[in-house]
Amino acid sequence: SFSSQKVRLVIAEKGLVCEERDVSLPQSEHKEPWFMRLNLGEEVPVIIHRDNIISDYDQIIDYVERTFTGEHVVALMPEVGSLQHARVLQYRELLDALPMDAYTHGCILHPELTTDSMIPKYATAEIRRHLANATTDLMKLDHEEEPQLSEPYLSKQKKLMAKILEHDDVSYLKKILGELAMVLDQIEAELEKRKLENEGGCQPWGRWGLQPTQPTLPLPSLSLFFPQKSQRTSQVVKRMGYGVRLRFKS
């Protein structure tokens, strides 16, 4: 998932050491009791650090940046209050506003919309099977009296099914992919501008434009689905995985 990729990249760029456990979504490991106790929403990634369990990826990224600091730990955000921080935050918000779940579901359902995508072929068949059985499965869950299948869980599953069906609309997908191309063009133009400023001896943004910062971290994840969309994502280190739960070493 995009969320897992972003968290992995943050951890890699900060040079942190952690234990990892893969969670296979196609094998429904996210529905197993041990994982549902961590996150009833069945979403990845989840991190465990000391007594903290965090499952929202934005909160994970902010927690990692805030908690792991020091002379030998890379800072991915400029100092709060600086002009650089405001500018970098603007681009982070721009990328975070992209409908990542629509890209994920839509391009798995319609791989013909991508070129040289790294989406595994079994993913399309699996999500199609899931959609075909969704109504029956949800009716069955409604009549099962199992503690872990609470009303909030059922409600979340129904909303997810509705969202996936919405993302099965090819016209909608083409529209948002066109918007994505414009955003990537904007980001790449900014990266090129920073690169030229740094080459000219002006370095107002430090790492921005030379190495990954929080706003640039989604770009390698996007390249998993749309390698043809960006010419400069190769300059941001590509460290890719799938869905993971991370337990930091104290």
Secondary structure, DSSP 8 states (H G I E B T S, - for coil): -HHHHHHHHHHHHHT--EEEEE--TTTTGGGSHHHHTT-TT--S-EEEETTEEE--HHHHHHHHHHHS-STTS--SS--TTSHHHHHHHHHHHHHHTS-HHHHHHHHHH-GGGSSS----HHHHHHHHHHHHHHHHHHHHHHH---TTS-HHHHHHHHHHHHHHHHTT-HHHHHHHHHHHHHHHHHHHHHHHHHHHHHHTT--TTTTTTTS--GGGTHHHHHHHH-TTS-SSGGGS------SEEEEE--
